[in-house]
Amino acid sequence: MRRLLPGPAGDLDDDGLVEAYRLPPGRSVRVDFVASLDGAVTVDGRSEGLGSPGDQRVFRVLRALADVVLVGHGTAASEGYGPVVAGSTLGRMRAALGRPAELPIAVASRRASLVPGDRLAVPPTVLVTCAAADPGRRAALADAGVSVLVCGEDDVDLPLALDRLAELGHEQVLCEGGPVLLSAALAADVVDELDLSIAPALVGAPDRLVAGALPDIVRLDLRQLLEEDGVLFARYALLHHPLRVSAPGRAP
Ligand SMILES: NC(=O)c1ccc[n+]([C@@H]2O[C@H](COP(=O)([O-])OP(=O)(O)OC[C@H]3O[C@@H](n4cnc5c(N)ncnc54)[C@H](OP(=O)(O)O)[C@@H]3O)[C@@H](O)[C@H]2O)c1
């Protein structure tokens, strides 16, 4: 892995990669995706076909640094999400960084689609849902030890959900998609950073980074660019949010 921007260019070891993605203390929402050059995020319905060893390393570093992973139920189901436990490689990596070894997964699901018996339906998983979701299912998940956050009436109120996660101590949120959740997060203007792995491939698939139209164009500022085996790893800051434009060194 080598750093291209900001200069000077140079190789990054494991510690350097952690430092390259470390955030200052405080609340943040960063989004992690891998996409092809034509914006596809899946090959045959999964992200795996776009991955690379470098992407896996960045994925692990982002998880190692996060307080919580926020993911849409569609992605959690199609990618086979399970809990991040203390004895796992990631758990040990987090412990070595002085973080709690367990990493809670917060599943966003308007319908509370997670079901008891599901791999994720155990503590410390969080369900981010709304009052319209089936009350019986919400209660059964709570009985299974899932922290059920009811945020909003008919739809999940994402700013409220992030407040509730912060109240639980989960200030630094890593959103791993998918496209439906990212679209809602952009529309709610809650995203601070997009960490995009750009695979040198053209896929021509319909699953794109953002699902559907956005209320407005979202502009981003390239803050960092790494490269390995032709894959680019970009850190973009989102610019249109008042908090973002007042960031140090940035003109409104
Ligand atoms: N390349 C990558 O880096 C990457 C990353 C992530 C995902 N993916 C791919 O993307 C595909 C999954 O995408 P997807 O379209 O299913 O998106 P998704 O956002 O993962 O899942 C959509 C579902 O999540 C819930 N959800 C999402 N946003 C919500 C919100 N704001 N409020 C409440 N619930 C919300 C809803 O669940 P309910 O229906 O239960 O209410 C919705 O039906 C998979 O093929 C996956 O492999 C690729």
The ligand as a MOL file (V3000), in Angstrom:
LIG
                    3D

  0  0  0     0  0            999 V3000
M  V30 BEGIN CTAB
M  V30 COUNTS 48 52 0 0 0
M  V30 BEGIN ATOM
M  V30 1 N -19.6440 -2.8200 -2.7990 0
M  V30 2 C -19.9120 -2.5150 -1.5510 0
M  V30 3 O -19.0540 -1.9490 -0.8490 0
M  V30 4 C -21.2640 -2.8210 -0.9820 0
M  V30 5 C -21.5820 -2.3260 0.2820 0
M  V30 6 C -22.8480 -2.6090 0.8080 0
M  V30 7 C -23.7450 -3.3620 0.0820 0
M  V30 8 N -23.3970 -3.8150 -1.1420 0 CHG=1
M  V30 9 C -24.3580 -4.6030 -1.9200 0
M  V30 10 O -25.5780 -3.9130 -1.9740 0
M  V30 11 C -26.6510 -4.8570 -2.0030 0
M  V30 12 C -27.6610 -4.5540 -0.8850 0
M  V30 13 O -28.2010 -3.3500 -1.1450 0
M  V30 14 P -29.6740 -2.9350 -0.7500 0
M  V30 15 O -30.2040 -2.1970 -1.8710 0
M  V30 16 O -30.4380 -4.1090 -0.2380 0 CHG=-1
M  V30 17 O -29.4210 -1.8730 0.3940 0
M  V30 18 P -29.3880 -1.8930 1.9760 0
M  V30 19 O -29.3890 -0.4630 2.3200 0
M  V30 20 O -28.2980 -2.7110 2.5090 0
M  V30 21 O -30.7220 -2.6200 2.4290 0
M  V30 22 C -31.9800 -2.1320 2.1740 0
M  V30 23 C -32.8410 -2.5220 3.3430 0
M  V30 24 O -32.2230 -2.0560 4.5410 0
M  V30 25 C -33.1640 -1.3650 5.3250 0
M  V30 26 N -32.8840 0.0510 5.2260 0
M  V30 27 C -31.9870 0.6800 4.4330 0
M  V30 28 N -32.0060 1.9900 4.6500 0
M  V30 29 C -32.9190 2.2020 5.5880 0
M  V30 30 C -33.3950 3.3600 6.2390 0
M  V30 31 N -32.9270 4.5880 5.9750 0
M  V30 32 N -34.3680 3.2220 7.1370 0
M  V30 33 C -34.8490 2.0020 7.4330 0
M  V30 34 N -34.4580 0.8720 6.8650 0
M  V30 35 C -33.4870 0.9670 5.9560 0
M  V30 36 C -34.5170 -1.7450 4.7640 0
M  V30 37 O -34.8110 -2.9900 5.3550 0
M  V30 38 P -36.3030 -3.5270 5.6440 0
M  V30 39 O -36.8140 -3.8990 4.2980 0
M  V30 40 O -36.0470 -4.6600 6.5420 0
M  V30 41 O -37.0690 -2.4180 6.2740 0
M  V30 42 C -34.2040 -1.8850 3.2810 0
M  V30 43 O -35.1180 -2.7090 2.6040 0
M  V30 44 C -26.0840 -6.2150 -1.7800 0
M  V30 45 O -26.0130 -6.8700 -3.0170 0
M  V30 46 C -24.6820 -5.9150 -1.2540 0
M  V30 47 O -23.7900 -6.9010 -1.6330 0
M  V30 48 C -22.1830 -3.5590 -1.7020 0
M  V30 END ATOM
M  V30 BEGIN BOND
M  V30 1 1 1 2
M  V30 2 2 2 3
M  V30 3 1 2 4
M  V30 4 1 4 5
M  V30 5 2 4 48
M  V30 6 2 5 6
M  V30 7 1 6 7
M  V30 8 2 7 8
M  V30 9 1 8 9
M  V30 10 1 8 48
M  V30 11 1 9 10
M  V30 12 1 9 46
M  V30 13 1 10 11
M  V30 14 1 11 12
M  V30 15 1 11 44
M  V30 16 1 12 13
M  V30 17 1 13 14
M  V30 18 2 14 15
M  V30 19 1 14 16
M  V30 20 1 14 17
M  V30 21 1 17 18
M  V30 22 2 18 19
M  V30 23 1 18 20
M  V30 24 1 18 21
M  V30 25 1 21 22
M  V30 26 1 22 23
M  V30 27 1 23 24
M  V30 28 1 23 42
M  V30 29 1 24 25
M  V30 30 1 25 26
M  V30 31 1 25 36
M  V30 32 1 26 27
M  V30 33 1 26 35
M  V30 34 2 27 28
M  V30 35 1 28 29
M  V30 36 1 29 30
M  V30 37 2 29 35
M  V30 38 1 30 31
M  V30 39 2 30 32
M  V30 40 1 32 33
M  V30 41 2 33 34
M  V30 42 1 34 35
M  V30 43 1 36 37
M  V30 44 1 36 42
M  V30 45 1 37 38
M  V30 46 2 38 39
M  V30 47 1 38 40
M  V30 48 1 38 41
M  V30 49 1 42 43
M  V30 50 1 44 45
M  V30 51 1 44 46
M  V30 52 1 46 47
M  V30 END BOND
M  V30 END CTAB
M  END
